[in-house]
Amino acid sequence: MIHNSSIEAIATEALIFKTGTKLKEIEKVVILETLKSQKFNRTHAARVLGIGIRTLQRKLKRYGLQEIGMVSLGEPEMAACSNA
């Protein structure tokens, strides 16, 4: 169920994707933008997205984004990930 406040939050920002964009890429971008709009509060972002917090955590892990927003000072940013 989407609440009016969620609709308003979503309606204020528009994302445009080219035809043929992979759904995984769209999902990743939507999650990132929602996290930004919610000041990287994962509980609030999950609520806006209409998914559970554990589902959001699994998706962040799947996309290698589990460290996003974990910087203690300054602008939240993604920590460097190494595949080595």
TIRO-2110 file (N, C-alpha, C; in Angstrom, 1 decimal):
// TIRO-2110
0.8, -1.2, 0.0, N, 1, A
0.0, 0.0, 0.0, CA, 1, A
0.9, 1.2, 0.0, C, 1, A
0.6, 2.2, -0.9, N, 2, A
1.4, 3.4, -1.0, CA, 2, A
0.6, 4.5, -0.3, C, 2, A
1.2, 5.2, 0.6, N, 3, A
0.6, 6.3, 1.3, CA, 3, A
0.8, 7.6, 0.5, C, 3, A
-0.1, 8.6, 0.8, N, 4, A
-0.1, 9.8, 0.1, CA, 4, A
1.3, 10.5, 0.2, C, 4, A
1.9, 10.4, 1.4, N, 5, A
3.2, 11.1, 1.5, CA, 5, A
4.3, 10.4, 0.6, C, 5, A
4.1, 9.1, 0.4, N, 6, A
5.0, 8.4, -0.5, CA, 6, A
4.8, 8.8, -1.9, C, 6, A
3.6, 8.9, -2.3, N, 7, A
3.3, 9.4, -3.7, CA, 7, A
3.9, 10.8, -3.9, C, 7, A
3.7, 11.7, -2.9, N, 8, A
4.2, 13.0, -3.1, CA, 8, A
5.8, 13.0, -3.2, C, 8, A
6.4, 12.2, -2.4, N, 9, A
7.9, 12.1, -2.4, CA, 9, A
8.3, 11.5, -3.8, C, 9, A
7.6, 10.5, -4.3, N, 10, A
8.0, 10.0, -5.6, CA, 10, A
7.7, 10.9, -6.7, C, 10, A
6.6, 11.6, -6.6, N, 11, A
6.2, 12.5, -7.7, CA, 11, A
7.1, 13.7, -7.8, C, 11, A
7.8, 14.1, -6.8, N, 12, A
8.7, 15.3, -6.9, CA, 12, A
10.0, 15.0, -7.7, C, 12, A
10.3, 13.8, -7.9, N, 13, A
11.5, 13.4, -8.6, CA, 13, A
11.1, 12.5, -9.7, C, 13, A
11.6, 12.7, -10.9, N, 14, A
11.3, 11.8, -12.1, CA, 14, A
12.6, 11.2, -12.5, C, 14, A
12.6, 9.9, -12.8, N, 15, A
13.7, 9.2, -13.4, CA, 15, A
13.3, 8.8, -14.8, C, 15, A
14.2, 9.0, -15.7, N, 16, A
13.9, 8.6, -17.1, CA, 16, A
15.0, 7.6, -17.5, C, 16, A
14.5, 6.4, -18.1, N, 17, A
15.4, 5.4, -18.5, CA, 17, A
15.2, 5.1, -20.0, C, 17, A
16.3, 4.8, -20.7, N, 18, A
16.1, 4.4, -22.1, CA, 18, A
15.4, 3.1, -22.2, C, 18, A
14.7, 2.9, -23.3, N, 19, A
14.1, 1.7, -23.6, CA, 19, A
15.2, 0.6, -23.7, C, 19, A
15.0, -0.5, -23.1, N, 20, A
15.9, -1.6, -23.1, CA, 20, A
16.9, -1.6, -21.9, C, 20, A
16.7, -0.6, -21.0, N, 21, A
17.5, -0.6, -19.8, CA, 21, A
17.1, -1.9, -19.0, C, 21, A
18.1, -2.5, -18.5, N, 22, A
17.9, -3.8, -17.7, CA, 22, A
17.2, -3.4, -16.4, C, 22, A
16.2, -4.3, -16.0, N, 23, A
15.4, -4.0, -14.8, CA, 23, A
16.3, -3.9, -13.6, C, 23, A
17.4, -4.7, -13.6, N, 24, A
18.3, -4.7, -12.4, CA, 24, A
18.9, -3.3, -12.3, C, 24, A
19.3, -2.7, -13.4, N, 25, A
19.9, -1.3, -13.4, CA, 25, A
18.9, -0.3, -12.9, C, 25, A
17.6, -0.4, -13.4, N, 26, A
16.6, 0.5, -13.0, CA, 26, A
16.3, 0.3, -11.5, C, 26, A
16.2, -0.9, -11.0, N, 27, A
16.0, -1.1, -9.6, CA, 27, A
17.2, -0.5, -8.7, C, 27, A
18.4, -0.7, -9.2, N, 28, A
19.5, -0.2, -8.5, CA, 28, A
19.5, 1.4, -8.4, C, 28, A
19.2, 2.0, -9.5, N, 29, A
19.1, 3.5, -9.5, CA, 29, A
17.9, 4.0, -8.6, C, 29, A
16.8, 3.3, -8.7, N, 30, A
15.6, 3.7, -7.9, CA, 30, A
15.9, 3.5, -6.4, C, 30, A
16.6, 2.5, -6.0, N, 31, A
17.0, 2.3, -4.6, CA, 31, A
17.9, 3.4, -4.2, C, 31, A
19.0, 3.6, -5.0, N, 32, A
19.9, 4.7, -4.6, CA, 32, A
19.3, 6.1, -4.5, C, 32, A
18.4, 6.4, -5.4, N, 33, A
17.8, 7.7, -5.4, CA, 33, A
16.8, 7.8, -4.2, C, 33, A
16.1, 6.7, -3.9, N, 34, A
15.3, 6.7, -2.7, CA, 34, A
16.0, 6.9, -1.5, C, 34, A
17.2, 6.2, -1.4, N, 35, A
18.0, 6.3, -0.2, CA, 35, A
18.5, 7.8, 0.0, C, 35, A
18.9, 8.4, -1.1, N, 36, A
19.3, 9.8, -1.1, CA, 36, A
18.2, 10.7, -0.6, C, 36, A
17.0, 10.5, -1.1, N, 37, A
15.8, 11.3, -0.8, CA, 37, A
15.4, 11.1, 0.7, C, 37, A
15.8, 10.0, 1.3, N, 38, A
15.5, 9.7, 2.7, CA, 38, A
16.7, 9.8, 3.6, C, 38, A
17.7, 10.6, 3.1, N, 39, A
18.9, 10.9, 3.8, CA, 39, A
19.6, 9.6, 4.3, C, 39, A
19.5, 8.6, 3.4, N, 40, A
20.2, 7.3, 3.7, CA, 40, A
19.6, 6.5, 4.9, C, 40, A
18.4, 6.9, 5.3, N, 41, A
17.7, 6.1, 6.3, CA, 41, A
17.1, 4.9, 5.6, C, 41, A
17.6, 3.7, 5.9, N, 42, A
17.2, 2.5, 5.2, CA, 42, A
15.8, 2.1, 5.5, C, 42, A
15.4, 2.3, 6.8, N, 43, A
14.0, 2.0, 7.2, CA, 43, A
13.0, 2.8, 6.4, C, 43, A
13.3, 4.1, 6.4, N, 44, A
12.4, 5.0, 5.6, CA, 44, A
12.4, 4.7, 4.1, C, 44, A
13.5, 4.4, 3.6, N, 45, A
13.6, 4.1, 2.2, CA, 45, A
12.8, 2.8, 1.8, C, 45, A
13.0, 1.8, 2.7, N, 46, A
12.2, 0.6, 2.5, CA, 46, A
10.7, 0.9, 2.5, C, 46, A
10.3, 1.7, 3.4, N, 47, A
8.9, 2.0, 3.5, CA, 47, A
8.4, 2.7, 2.3, C, 47, A
9.2, 3.7, 1.8, N, 48, A
8.8, 4.4, 0.6, CA, 48, A
8.8, 3.5, -0.6, C, 48, A
9.7, 2.5, -0.7, N, 49, A
9.8, 1.6, -1.8, CA, 49, A
8.7, 0.5, -1.7, C, 49, A
8.1, 0.4, -0.5, N, 50, A
7.0, -0.6, -0.3, CA, 50, A
7.6, -2.0, -0.1, C, 50, A
8.8, -2.1, 0.4, N, 51, A
9.5, -3.4, 0.7, CA, 51, A
9.9, -3.4, 2.1, C, 51, A
10.2, -4.6, 2.6, N, 52, A
10.7, -4.7, 4.0, CA, 52, A
12.2, -4.3, 4.1, C, 52, A
12.6, -4.0, 5.3, N, 53, A
14.0, -3.6, 5.5, CA, 53, A
15.0, -4.7, 5.1, C, 53, A
14.6, -6.0, 5.4, N, 54, A
15.5, -7.1, 5.1, CA, 54, A
15.6, -7.3, 3.6, C, 54, A
14.5, -7.0, 2.8, N, 55, A
14.5, -7.1, 1.4, CA, 55, A
15.5, -6.0, 0.8, C, 55, A
15.4, -4.8, 1.4, N, 56, A
16.3, -3.7, 1.0, CA, 56, A
17.7, -4.1, 1.2, C, 56, A
18.0, -4.7, 2.4, N, 57, A
19.3, -5.0, 2.8, CA, 57, A
19.9, -6.1, 1.8, C, 57, A
19.0, -7.1, 1.4, N, 58, A
19.5, -8.1, 0.5, CA, 58, A
19.8, -7.5, -0.9, C, 58, A
18.9, -6.6, -1.3, N, 59, A
19.2, -5.9, -2.6, CA, 59, A
20.4, -5.1, -2.6, C, 59, A
20.7, -4.4, -1.5, N, 60, A
21.9, -3.6, -1.4, CA, 60, A
23.1, -4.5, -1.5, C, 60, A
23.0, -5.6, -0.8, N, 61, A
24.1, -6.6, -0.8, CA, 61, A
24.3, -7.1, -2.2, C, 61, A
23.2, -7.5, -2.9, N, 62, A
23.3, -8.0, -4.3, CA, 62, A
24.0, -7.1, -5.2, C, 62, A
23.7, -5.8, -5.0, N, 63, A
24.3, -4.7, -5.9, CA, 63, A
25.7, -4.2, -5.4, C, 63, A
26.2, -4.8, -4.3, N, 64, A
27.4, -4.4, -3.7, CA, 64, A
27.4, -3.0, -3.1, C, 64, A
26.2, -2.6, -2.6, N, 65, A
26.0, -1.3, -2.1, CA, 65, A
25.7, -1.3, -0.6, C, 65, A
26.1, -2.3, 0.1, N, 66, A
25.8, -2.4, 1.5, CA, 66, A
26.5, -1.4, 2.4, C, 66, A
27.5, -0.8, 1.9, N, 67, A
28.3, 0.3, 2.6, CA, 67, A
27.8, 1.7, 2.3, C, 67, A
26.8, 1.8, 1.4, N, 68, A
26.4, 3.2, 1.1, CA, 68, A
25.8, 3.9, 2.2, C, 68, A
26.1, 5.2, 2.4, N, 69, A
25.6, 6.0, 3.5, CA, 69, A
26.2, 5.7, 4.8, C, 69, A
27.2, 5.0, 4.9, N, 70, A
27.8, 4.6, 6.2, CA, 70, A
28.9, 5.5, 6.6, C, 70, A
29.2, 6.6, 6.0, N, 71, A
30.2, 7.6, 6.3, CA, 71, A
29.7, 8.4, 7.5, C, 71, A
30.5, 8.5, 8.5, N, 72, A
30.1, 9.2, 9.7, CA, 72, A
30.1, 10.7, 9.7, C, 72, A
31.0, 11.3, 8.9, N, 73, A
31.1, 12.8, 8.8, CA, 73, A
30.9, 13.2, 7.3, C, 73, A
30.3, 14.4, 7.2, N, 74, A
30.1, 14.9, 5.8, CA, 74, A
29.0, 14.3, 5.0, C, 74, A
29.1, 14.4, 3.7, N, 75, A
28.1, 13.9, 2.8, CA, 75, A
28.2, 12.4, 2.7, C, 75, A
27.0, 11.7, 2.9, N, 76, A
27.0, 10.3, 2.8, CA, 76, A
27.5, 9.8, 1.4, C, 76, A
28.3, 8.8, 1.4, N, 77, A
28.8, 8.4, 0.1, CA, 77, A
29.1, 6.9, 0.2, C, 77, A
29.3, 6.3, -1.0, N, 78, A
29.6, 4.8, -1.0, CA, 78, A
31.1, 4.6, -0.7, C, 78, A
31.3, 3.6, 0.2, N, 79, A
32.7, 3.2, 0.5, CA, 79, A
33.2, 2.5, -0.7, C, 79, A
34.5, 2.6, -0.9, N, 80, A
35.2, 1.9, -2.0, CA, 80, A
35.0, 0.4, -1.8, C, 80, A
34.6, -0.3, -2.9, N, 81, A
34.5, -1.8, -2.9, CA, 81, A
35.6, -2.4, -3.7, C, 81, A
36.3, -3.4, -3.2, N, 82, A
37.4, -4.0, -3.9, CA, 82, A
37.0, -5.4, -4.3, C, 82, A
37.2, -5.8, -5.5, N, 83, A
36.9, -7.1, -6.0, CA, 83, A
38.1, -8.0, -6.0, C, 83, A
39.2, -7.6, -5.4, N, 84, A
40.5, -8.3, -5.4, CA, 84, A
40.5, -9.4, -4.4, C, 84, A
END
